[in-house]
Amino acid sequence: MLSAHSKAHVECVSRVLKHAAHLPQLPVPDLILDSWRRSMDQHHLDPGSLQGPRILSHNVLRECRERAELFLRIASEEVARLHGRVRDADYCVLLTDAQGQTIDYRVESAIRNDCRKAGLYLGTCWSEGEEGTCGVAAVLTSGAPVTVHKRDHFRAAFIGLTCSAAPVFDPQGQLLGVLDVSAVRSPDERRSQHLIRQMVVQSAREIEQAFFMNSAQGYWVLRAHRSPGYVDSQPDYLFAWDDDGCLQALNPAARHYLLQRHGQVPGHISQVFDQDLLHGARDQALCQLHDLHGRLSGPRRPATPARRPALAPAELDPRIEESLRLAVRVKDRNLPVLIQGETGSGKEVFARQLHQASQRRARPFVALNCAAIPESLIESELFGYSAGAFTGASSKGMQGLLQQADGGTLFLDEIGDMPLALQTRLLRVLAEGEVAPLGAARRQAVDIQVVCASHRDLEAMVAAGAFREDLYFRLGGARFQLPPLRERSDRLTLINRLLKEEAAGGDAPLQLSDAALELLLGYRWPGNVRQLRHVLRYACAVCDGAVIQLAHLPDGLQGDARAAAPDEPAGCPERQALLDALVRHRWKPAPAAQALGISRATLYRRVHQHGIEMPGRSPATPPP
């Protein structure tokens, strides 16, 4: 049953939408009114609904965060800084992706429960089609900063919230996401949020500038402002171009400036500024450029016509790094890639990294797990269907994953679980480059790069008649075997990275005790990276302090570790990591332990366990 406040809100929304043209003064701005109309007429939402926002599942949220990894990494520092400025006033900070899905979230523990009840939480979705008028949705539809204050919200579930939000654009003018500051309680006057909105806008600009500078490495960069005193400290305009003069990156203000002056974004810097003036402004001199003042800085490294993102962090297991390097080279030659490895060993992560490092990175990456979808639904998911193709089909039809991946990469996980009949259809698509949705009379051309993965022995399945031989050879143009987690040399780096991801959004950073880290490094991990992530997620959930102890790890993990304690071979990854650190630091225990992220006592204990002979100390000598 609706409260009096909710009933009054529903009546207000209905009255305004019905009589807006005749009201002497509207209770909401025009932007809010337009959103109310869409929420009612297009999205068919109920203004009296008290249901909270949709929350992504853990797996879907993880995938969203992985897709936005660079954006998250660059924005993280500014999100934390903004939260530090507003938290004492009981505001929380949300960062969403371009679809309005919350991928980062900062809140004080004292108000965490209140915020969560109000729908302010990691993984919540704030599109206008689902939630109606709200801060994030208003930015997604308008592309401009906005405050949606209390009864500006369309649905009664959110009329207690105040939300000030701003867009974050990349150097190509595409929306990266939305930065939002919200509070559960605030004054009724909308003007009370003016300062908060200005802070959000400023932080969004800082993130855009950081993203620009990351993208502009290797290019010439011009920092400009209308006032010369602000060029170095607070440049409004940022331009980047390569050695040939071709514009490669612009911040939103620079893009707007060019559109105003030229009616379009020119392709070459000489169409914008006098190149003689620019060359005179290299590194030191401040120059006058039309109505702007600017300073030019040279590339930190030589610009190249087609720069690619780094394939992987330097700490990555050398075998995986080499496989990824080779996979990118063959994929860009339009060879299909087959990734094999144990369940949970990171095959989809490898495929996503491969896509991001390839020439198709600007196009879609579409994934289908053939083992996770019922056999009866795989065909419609993959090929799509036309309107009325079968009983229960959508009246508008559905575009299949093959068409969604057009121009990009289609990742088929657990391809060994695909039914034989569908294998035949997939083979035809790969051979002809055309797809026919279910019930459709005409075939449609598609340009897709296929990456497949399986933990099964596909060659044995071919021999047994369970997998088509011709499809096996077509998919396996290049084959890569991922090592299981227990054999990887980058386990320590991986543990630290996953712990940071799983602890994101908490009150404070978490770290592992020496005993907990030692158990994780020595465990055999039959479930590989997926199991490790789940273990760390569990530990973060139950840990009530700043350090994860043994007691915070799942009971079964500790029992399995004790049962699996036989001696490891002399060439095991942990032994090699110890040796590498000791040699790199000239056998000095303290800096070697620091580099490995463990205590000195733990270093001595592991050196003793692995029989490593340190200068001046016998391997049989017990650790101090």
Helices and strands as residue ranges (DSSP letters): H 4-19, G 20-22, H 30-41, H 58-67, H 69-86, G 87-89, E 92-97, E 102-106, G 109-111, H 112-117, H 128-131, H 135-142, E 146-149, G 150-152, G 156-158, E 162-169, E 175-183, G 190-193, H 194-215, E 220-225, G 228-230, E 237-241, E 247-250, H 252-262, G 269-271, H 275-279, E 287-289, E 292-297, H 318-331, E 337-340, H 347-356, E 365-369, H 375-383, E 384-385, E 398-399, H 401-404, E 409-413, G 415-417, H 420-432, E 434-435, E 444-445, E 449-454, H 458-463, H 469-475, E 478-481, G 485-487, H 491-502, E 511-512, H 514-522, H 528-542, E 547-548, G 550-552, H 555-563, H 573-584, H 589-596, H 600-609
